[in-house]
Amino acid sequence: MISPKLWPDFSTMRKVSVILLLAFAALLVSYARAPFYDLGEGVGRLDYHVRLRPSKSVAARCSLLWNYADADNYTAMAYTMPPRSADDPHLGMDVEYSLFRRVDGCDSLIAAGVFASHYPTGAGSGFSAVLSVDETVATVALGGKEADFRLKVPFERINPGRVGYTSPDGLEELRHDMRVGHMSPPRYSRFETVDSLKEYVKASGDPMEALWTYLDRDMKPDMAYLGGEYRLATVAERPGVYSIVYLGGERDGKGIFRPLQLKGLLRATVFAGHYGLVWYDAAGRVLDKETSATVELDGLVLRLGFPLYGASVRFSKVPVSLFD
């Protein structure tokens, strides 16, 4: 739910021919392919870094591929690595890129353009492509000396398939490594069905055992991210401790959460209506540093606070009979 956000800088981009870029992408399958890594299931975090040494005089067509199931199904960032001779000391060099998705052998272009970059001088001359995934966003960064271009990209984290790259035969590989963190196994409430949970809440005399729907949020756009208009339940686990149960409303996570999955815990404090908050994010991490929850407006609003991320989210209590 909470994550730093990265956005591309389009200031140095200019339009390029979509037809030529798609034709270029189609040529990738004929190039040398490095060993692909199987990512397993449920990727929470990923850093995949490929760095290649450019040719002295010939442009190299390369690609980064992920969510790779087979040669007809994957997502790719294709890019042209200019020769070292093309790197002007003042103006740099133009790097073409295209982001596309191949499904059943048919390519769909997502984005394409050009950006300026420089190669480092001396023995360190190379060009990097880095795929980074955190709990809510995936990006690809490209550049010679530094990340001169960064683009938000689609990434299927539940069944991520494999990741790898292609490049012309004989191009020197300077770096090819990966760090991956998998999601923690989800935890679920003691209820077998959503209906049984609703019946339990309906019969409860505890006002904190309730159903809640998303009301609003207060977030810094550059620091926080909300994956949907969540519907939640709070049910007692033991005196003073309530579990937060996810019931629906996820928008951007592509099935990360399941109904009846635990999203967190509320622990009563000495102050009435104030609770310590433990929150389980989309990557399975536990957020509990300075987090808190308060019940406001005569028990009709539940506010979850994440001050280290500049964020708070409010939910309104809904009678069982009106809960969708």
BAZADREN-397516 format. One record per residue (C-alpha): residue number from 0; residue in one letter; x negated, y, z negated. Coordinates in steps of 0.1 Angstrom, whole numbers, plus 5000, padded with zeros to 4 digits. Example, Ala and Ser with C-alpha at 12.3 -4.5 7.8 and 13.67 -1.06 7.14 Angstrom:
% residues 2
<seq:0&type:a&u:4877&v:4955&w:4922>
<seq:1&type:s&u:4863&v:4989&w:4929>
% end
This chain:
% residues 324
<seq:0&type:m&u:5000&v:5000&w:5000>
<seq:1&type:i&u:4972&v:5024&w:4991>
<seq:2&type:s&u:4942&v:5028&w:5014>
<seq:3&type:p&u:4919&v:5054&w:5029>
<seq:4&type:k&u:4929&v:5063&w:5064>
<seq:5&type:l&u:4906&v:5067&w:5095>
<seq:6&type:w&u:4916&v:5084&w:5126>
<seq:7&type:p&u:4899&v:5088&w:5160>
<seq:8&type:d&u:4882&v:5121&w:5171>
<seq:9&type:f&u:4894&v:5128&w:5206>
<seq:10&type:s&u:4875&v:5161&w:5210>
<seq:11&type:t&u:4849&v:5146&w:5234>
<seq:12&type:m&u:4872&v:5123&w:5254>
<seq:13&type:r&u:4883&v:5129&w:5290>
<seq:14&type:k&u:4906&v:5109&w:5313>
<seq:15&type:v&u:4893&v:5080&w:5332>
<seq:16&type:s&u:4908&v:5057&w:5358>
<seq:17&type:v&u:4931&v:5031&w:5342>
<seq:18&type:i&u:4929&v:5009&w:5373>
<seq:19&type:l&u:4891&v:5008&w:5371>
<seq:20&type:l&u:4891&v:5001&w:5334>
<seq:21&type:l&u:4915&v:4972&w:5337>
<seq:22&type:a&u:4895&v:4958&w:5366>
<seq:23&type:f&u:4864&v:4961&w:5343>
<seq:24&type:a&u:4883&v:4943&w:5315>
<seq:25&type:a&u:4892&v:4914&w:5338>
<seq:26&type:l&u:4855&v:4909&w:5345>
<seq:27&type:l&u:4847&v:4902&w:5309>
<seq:28&type:v&u:4855&v:4865&w:5310>
<seq:29&type:s&u:4826&v:4859&w:5335>
<seq:30&type:y&u:4800&v:4874&w:5311>
<seq:31&type:a&u:4779&v:4856&w:5285>
<seq:32&type:r&u:4798&v:4850&w:5253>
<seq:33&type:a&u:4783&v:4849&w:5219>
<seq:34&type:p&u:4794&v:4823&w:5194>
<seq:35&type:f&u:4829&v:4832&w:5180>
<seq:36&type:y&u:4836&v:4832&w:5143>
<seq:37&type:d&u:4868&v:4816&w:5130>
<seq:38&type:l&u:4883&v:4840&w:5105>
<seq:39&type:g&u:4905&v:4815&w:5087>
<seq:40&type:e&u:4938&v:4826&w:5073>
<seq:41&type:g&u:4948&v:4858&w:5056>
<seq:42&type:v&u:4921&v:4884&w:5062>
<seq:43&type:g&u:4920&v:4912&w:5036>
<seq:44&type:r&u:4888&v:4929&w:5046>
<seq:45&type:l&u:4865&v:4925&w:5075>
<seq:46&type:d&u:4833&v:4941&w:5088>
<seq:47&type:y&u:4821&v:4927&w:5121>
<seq:48&type:h&u:4790&v:4944&w:5136>
<seq:49&type:v&u:4774&v:4938&w:5170>
<seq:50&type:r&u:4744&v:4959&w:5182>
<seq:51&type:l&u:4728&v:4954&w:5216>
<seq:52&type:r&u:4697&v:4969&w:5232>
<seq:53&type:p&u:4706&v:4988&w:5264>
<seq:54&type:s&u:4690&v:4982&w:5297>
<seq:55&type:k&u:4665&v:5007&w:5310>
<seq:56&type:s&u:4682&v:5014&w:5343>
<seq:57&type:v&u:4714&v:4993&w:5346>
<seq:58&type:a&u:4748&v:4999&w:5328>
<seq:59&type:a&u:4761&v:4970&w:5308>
<seq:60&type:r&u:4798&v:4961&w:5305>
<seq:61&type:c&u:4804&v:4947&w:5270>
<seq:62&type:s&u:4834&v:4939&w:5249>
<seq:63&type:l&u:4844&v:4932&w:5213>
<seq:64&type:l&u:4872&v:4906&w:5210>
<seq:65&type:w&u:4894&v:4896&w:5180>
<seq:66&type:n&u:4926&v:4878&w:5173>
<seq:67&type:y&u:4912&v:4854&w:5198>
<seq:68&type:a&u:4933&v:4823&w:5203>
<seq:69&type:d&u:4920&v:4813&w:5237>
<seq:70&type:a&u:4909&v:4829&w:5270>
<seq:71&type:d&u:4945&v:4840&w:5277>
<seq:72&type:n&u:4954&v:4855&w:5243>
<seq:73&type:y&u:4933&v:4880&w:5224>
<seq:74&type:t&u:4928&v:4918&w:5218>
<seq:75&type:a&u:4896&v:4935&w:5230>
<seq:76&type:m&u:4877&v:4967&w:5231>
<seq:77&type:a&u:4858&v:4969&w:5263>
<seq:78&type:y&u:4831&v:4995&w:5268>
<seq:79&type:t&u:4803&v:5004&w:5292>
<seq:80&type:m&u:4769&v:5007&w:5276>
<seq:81&type:p&u:4749&v:5032&w:5298>
<seq:82&type:p&u:4712&v:5026&w:5307>
<seq:83&type:r&u:4687&v:5044&w:5285>
<seq:84&type:s&u:4678&v:5066&w:5315>
<seq:85&type:a&u:4713&v:5081&w:5314>
<seq:86&type:d&u:4709&v:5095&w:5279>
<seq:87&type:d&u:4703&v:5133&w:5284>
<seq:88&type:p&u:4684&v:5147&w:5254>
<seq:89&type:h&u:4709&v:5177&w:5252>
<seq:90&type:l&u:4741&v:5164&w:5267>
<seq:91&type:g&u:4739&v:5128&w:5257>
<seq:92&type:m&u:4756&v:5101&w:5279>
<seq:93&type:d&u:4792&v:5092&w:5287>
<seq:94&type:v&u:4806&v:5059&w:5273>
<seq:95&type:e&u:4838&v:5045&w:5289>
<seq:96&type:y&u:4861&v:5024&w:5268>
<seq:97&type:s&u:4894&v:5006&w:5271>
<seq:98&type:l&u:4915&v:4989&w:5244>
<seq:99&type:f&u:4938&v:4962&w:5257>
<seq:100&type:r&u:4958&v:4932&w:5246>
<seq:101&type:r&u:4959&v:4900&w:5267>
<seq:102&type:v&u:4990&v:4877&w:5262>
<seq:103&type:d&u:4994&v:4846&w:5283>
<seq:104&type:g&u:4968&v:4859&w:5307>
<seq:105&type:c&u:4985&v:4893&w:5312>
<seq:106&type:d&u:4967&v:4925&w:5301>
<seq:107&type:s&u:4984&v:4955&w:5285>
<seq:108&type:l&u:4964&v:4986&w:5282>
<seq:109&type:i&u:4967&v:5003&w:5248>
<seq:110&type:a&u:4941&v:5032&w:5251>
<seq:111&type:a&u:4913&v:5043&w:5274>
<seq:112&type:g&u:4889&v:5072&w:5277>
<seq:113&type:v&u:4853&v:5085&w:5275>
<seq:114&type:f&u:4832&v:5098&w:5247>
<seq:115&type:a&u:4797&v:5112&w:5244>
<seq:116&type:s&u:4769&v:5094&w:5225>
<seq:117&type:h&u:4731&v:5092&w:5221>
<seq:118&type:y&u:4707&v:5064&w:5218>
<seq:119&type:p&u:4681&v:5065&w:5190>
<seq:120&type:t&u:4646&v:5070&w:5202>
<seq:121&type:g&u:4618&v:5044&w:5200>
<seq:122&type:a&u:4621&v:5007&w:5191>
<seq:123&type:g&u:4655&v:5012&w:5174>
<seq:124&type:s&u:4673&v:5021&w:5206>
<seq:125&type:g&u:4706&v:5003&w:5206>
<seq:126&type:f&u:4744&v:5006&w:5207>
<seq:127&type:s&u:4768&v:4993&w:5181>
<seq:128&type:a&u:4804&v:4981&w:5181>
<seq:129&type:v&u:4820&v:4976&w:5147>
<seq:130&type:l&u:4854&v:4962&w:5139>
<seq:131&type:s&u:4865&v:4971&w:5103>
<seq:132&type:v&u:4896&v:4960&w:5086>
<seq:133&type:d&u:4908&v:4969&w:5051>
<seq:134&type:e&u:4941&v:4962&w:5034>
<seq:135&type:t&u:4962&v:4984&w:5057>
<seq:136&type:v&u:4943&v:4996&w:5087>
<seq:137&type:a&u:4919&v:4982&w:5114>
<seq:138&type:t&u:4895&v:5004&w:5134>
<seq:139&type:v&u:4867&v:4999&w:5160>
<seq:140&type:a&u:4837&v:5023&w:5159>
<seq:141&type:l&u:4813&v:5027&w:5188>
<seq:142&type:g&u:4780&v:5046&w:5190>
<seq:143&type:g&u:4743&v:5046&w:5195>
<seq:144&type:k&u:4728&v:5067&w:5166>
<seq:145&type:e&u:4760&v:5068&w:5147>
<seq:146&type:a&u:4798&v:5061&w:5150>
<seq:147&type:d&u:4805&v:5087&w:5177>
<seq:148&type:f&u:4840&v:5073&w:5183>
<seq:149&type:r&u:4865&v:5056&w:5161>
<seq:150&type:l&u:4899&v:5043&w:5170>
<seq:151&type:k&u:4927&v:5026&w:5151>
<seq:152&type:v&u:4935&v:4992&w:5166>
<seq:153&type:p&u:4960&v:4965&w:5161>
<seq:154&type:f&u:4949&v:4935&w:5141>
<seq:155&type:e&u:4969&v:4904&w:5131>
<seq:156&type:r&u:4956&v:4895&w:5096>
<seq:157&type:i&u:4978&v:4866&w:5086>
<seq:158&type:n&u:4967&v:4843&w:5115>
<seq:159&type:p&u:4937&v:4863&w:5128>
<seq:160&type:g&u:4921&v:4836&w:5150>
<seq:161&type:r&u:4885&v:4842&w:5160>
<seq:162&type:v&u:4863&v:4872&w:5166>
<seq:163&type:g&u:4833&v:4876&w:5189>
<seq:164&type:y&u:4818&v:4896&w:5218>
<seq:165&type:t&u:4808&v:4893&w:5254>
<seq:166&type:s&u:4779&v:4910&w:5272>
<seq:167&type:p&u:4758&v:4905&w:5304>
<seq:168&type:d&u:4733&v:4876&w:5304>
<seq:169&type:g&u:4699&v:4885&w:5291>
<seq:170&type:l&u:4710&v:4916&w:5271>
<seq:171&type:e&u:4690&v:4916&w:5238>
<seq:172&type:e&u:4711&v:4912&w:5206>
<seq:173&type:l&u:4698&v:4934&w:5178>
<seq:174&type:r&u:4725&v:4926&w:5153>
<seq:175&type:h&u:4754&v:4902&w:5150>
<seq:176&type:d&u:4769&v:4897&w:5116>
<seq:177&type:m&u:4802&v:4896&w:5097>
<seq:178&type:r&u:4815&v:4900&w:5062>
<seq:179&type:v&u:4850&v:4888&w:5056>
<seq:180&type:g&u:4872&v:4888&w:5025>
<seq:181&type:h&u:4904&v:4868&w:5024>
<seq:182&type:m&u:4937&v:4877&w:5007>
<seq:183&type:s&u:4944&v:4862&w:4973>
<seq:184&type:p&u:4971&v:4836&w:4973>
<seq:185&type:p&u:5004&v:4853&w:4968>
<seq:186&type:r&u:5022&v:4849&w:4934>
<seq:187&type:y&u:5060&v:4844&w:4932>
<seq:188&type:s&u:5087&v:4850&w:4906>
<seq:189&type:r&u:5104&v:4822&w:4888>
<seq:190&type:f&u:5136&v:4826&w:4909>
<seq:191&type:e&u:5143&v:4802&w:4937>
<seq:192&type:t&u:5164&v:4826&w:4958>
<seq:193&type:v&u:5171&v:4863&w:4960>
<seq:194&type:d&u:5208&v:4856&w:4952>
<seq:195&type:s&u:5199&v:4838&w:4919>
<seq:196&type:l&u:5177&v:4868&w:4910>
<seq:197&type:k&u:5206&v:4892&w:4917>
<seq:198&type:e&u:5230&v:4871&w:4896>
<seq:199&type:y&u:5205&v:4871&w:4867>
<seq:200&type:v&u:5201&v:4909&w:4869>
<seq:201&type:k&u:5239&v:4914&w:4871>
<seq:202&type:a&u:5244&v:4894&w:4839>
<seq:203&type:s&u:5215&v:4911&w:4820>
<seq:204&type:g&u:5220&v:4936&w:4793>
<seq:205&type:d&u:5185&v:4950&w:4796>
<seq:206&type:p&u:5186&v:4983&w:4816>
<seq:207&type:m&u:5150&v:4977&w:4827>
<seq:208&type:e&u:5161&v:4945&w:4845>
<seq:209&type:a&u:5173&v:4961&w:4877>
<seq:210&type:l&u:5173&v:4964&w:4914>
<seq:211&type:w&u:5155&v:4994&w:4931>
<seq:212&type:t&u:5154&v:5009&w:4966>
<seq:213&type:y&u:5128&v:5033&w:4980>
<seq:214&type:l&u:5137&v:5069&w:4973>
<seq:215&type:d&u:5107&v:5091&w:4982>
<seq:216&type:r&u:5070&v:5096&w:4979>
<seq:217&type:d&u:5043&v:5122&w:4972>
<seq:218&type:m&u:5011&v:5113&w:4989>
<seq:219&type:k&u:4980&v:5129&w:5004>
<seq:220&type:p&u:4981&v:5119&w:5040>
<seq:221&type:d&u:4943&v:5114&w:5042>
<seq:222&type:m&u:4941&v:5092&w:5011>
<seq:223&type:a&u:4973&v:5070&w:5009>
<seq:224&type:y&u:4994&v:5048&w:5030>
<seq:225&type:l&u:5029&v:5033&w:5023>
<seq:226&type:g&u:5037&v:5001&w:5042>
<seq:227&type:g&u:5075&v:5004&w:5042>
<seq:228&type:e&u:5106&v:5015&w:5023>
<seq:229&type:y&u:5104&v:4987&w:4997>
<seq:230&type:r&u:5132&v:4971&w:4979>
<seq:231&type:l&u:5122&v:4958&w:4945>
<seq:232&type:a&u:5135&v:4941&w:4913>
<seq:233&type:t&u:5122&v:4943&w:4878>
<seq:234&type:v&u:5128&v:4913&w:4855>
<seq:235&type:a&u:5115&v:4906&w:4820>
<seq:236&type:e&u:5087&v:4880&w:4816>
<seq:237&type:r&u:5084&v:4884&w:4778>
<seq:238&type:p&u:5091&v:4912&w:4754>
<seq:239&type:g&u:5078&v:4945&w:4767>
<seq:240&type:v&u:5065&v:4930&w:4800>
<seq:241&type:y&u:5084&v:4931&w:4833>
<seq:242&type:s&u:5074&v:4917&w:4867>
<seq:243&type:i&u:5080&v:4937&w:4898>
<seq:244&type:v&u:5094&v:4915&w:4925>
<seq:245&type:y&u:5094&v:4923&w:4962>
<seq:246&type:l&u:5127&v:4918&w:4980>
<seq:247&type:g&u:5122&v:4935&w:5013>
<seq:248&type:g&u:5116&v:4967&w:5033>
<seq:249&type:e&u:5080&v:4961&w:5046>
<seq:250&type:r&u:5075&v:4981&w:5078>
<seq:251&type:d&u:5038&v:4979&w:5089>
<seq:252&type:g&u:5024&v:4948&w:5073>
<seq:253&type:k&u:5037&v:4923&w:5098>
<seq:254&type:g&u:5049&v:4898&w:5073>
<seq:255&type:i&u:5022&v:4901&w:5046>
<seq:256&type:f&u:5049&v:4901&w:5019>
<seq:257&type:r&u:5076&v:4876&w:5013>
<seq:258&type:p&u:5109&v:4879&w:4993>
<seq:259&type:l&u:5104&v:4870&w:4957>
<seq:260&type:q&u:5066&v:4877&w:4959>
<seq:261&type:l&u:5052&v:4894&w:4928>
<seq:262&type:k&u:5042&v:4930&w:4935>
<seq:263&type:g&u:5031&v:4939&w:4900>
<seq:264&type:l&u:5037&v:4942&w:4863>
<seq:265&type:l&u:5051&v:4968&w:4840>
<seq:266&type:r&u:5038&v:4968&w:4804>
<seq:267&type:a&u:5056&v:4989&w:4777>
<seq:268&type:t&u:5037&v:5016&w:4759>
<seq:269&type:v&u:5044&v:5033&w:4725>
<seq:270&type:f&u:5062&v:5061&w:4745>
<seq:271&type:a&u:5098&v:5054&w:4755>
<seq:272&type:g&u:5102&v:5051&w:4793>
<seq:273&type:h&u:5065&v:5050&w:4800>
<seq:274&type:y&u:5047&v:5018&w:4812>
<seq:275&type:g&u:5013&v:5006&w:4822>
<seq:276&type:l&u:5013&v:4995&w:4858>
<seq:277&type:v&u:4995&v:4967&w:4875>
<seq:278&type:w&u:5001&v:4967&w:4913>
<seq:279&type:y&u:4991&v:4939&w:4938>
<seq:280&type:d&u:4982&v:4955&w:4972>
<seq:281&type:a&u:4984&v:4940&w:5007>
<seq:282&type:a&u:4949&v:4925&w:5004>
<seq:283&type:g&u:4957&v:4908&w:4971>
<seq:284&type:r&u:4937&v:4933&w:4951>
<seq:285&type:v&u:4948&v:4944&w:4916>
<seq:286&type:l&u:4953&v:4981&w:4912>
<seq:287&type:d&u:4954&v:4990&w:4875>
<seq:288&type:k&u:4929&v:5019&w:4870>
<seq:289&type:e&u:4949&v:5048&w:4856>
<seq:290&type:t&u:4981&v:5036&w:4872>
<seq:291&type:s&u:5014&v:5041&w:4854>
<seq:292&type:a&u:5051&v:5039&w:4857>
<seq:293&type:t&u:5079&v:5061&w:4842>
<seq:294&type:v&u:5117&v:5057&w:4841>
<seq:295&type:e&u:5133&v:5091&w:4847>
<seq:296&type:l&u:5168&v:5107&w:4851>
<seq:297&type:d&u:5185&v:5086&w:4824>
<seq:298&type:g&u:5170&v:5054&w:4838>
<seq:299&type:l&u:5181&v:5059&w:4874>
<seq:300&type:v&u:5147&v:5065&w:4889>
<seq:301&type:l&u:5115&v:5044&w:4886>
<seq:302&type:r&u:5083&v:5063&w:4895>
<seq:303&type:l&u:5050&v:5045&w:4902>
<seq:304&type:g&u:5019&v:5066&w:4899>
<seq:305&type:f&u:4985&v:5060&w:4916>
<seq:306&type:p&u:4965&v:5092&w:4906>
<seq:307&type:l&u:4932&v:5080&w:4919>
<seq:308&type:y&u:4948&v:5078&w:4953>
<seq:309&type:g&u:4967&v:5110&w:4950>
<seq:310&type:a&u:5000&v:5091&w:4953>
<seq:311&type:s&u:5033&v:5084&w:4936>
<seq:312&type:v&u:5064&v:5066&w:4949>
<seq:313&type:r&u:5099&v:5068&w:4935>
<seq:314&type:f&u:5126&v:5042&w:4936>
<seq:315&type:s&u:5163&v:5046&w:4927>
<seq:316&type:k&u:5183&v:5021&w:4908>
<seq:317&type:v&u:5211&v:5003&w:4927>
<seq:318&type:p&u:5240&v:4983&w:4913>
<seq:319&type:v&u:5239&v:4946&w:4923>
<seq:320&type:s&u:5272&v:4950&w:4942>
<seq:321&type:l&u:5257&v:4977&w:4965>
<seq:322&type:f&u:5222&v:4961&w:4970>
<seq:323&type:d&u:5216&v:4950&w:5006>
% end
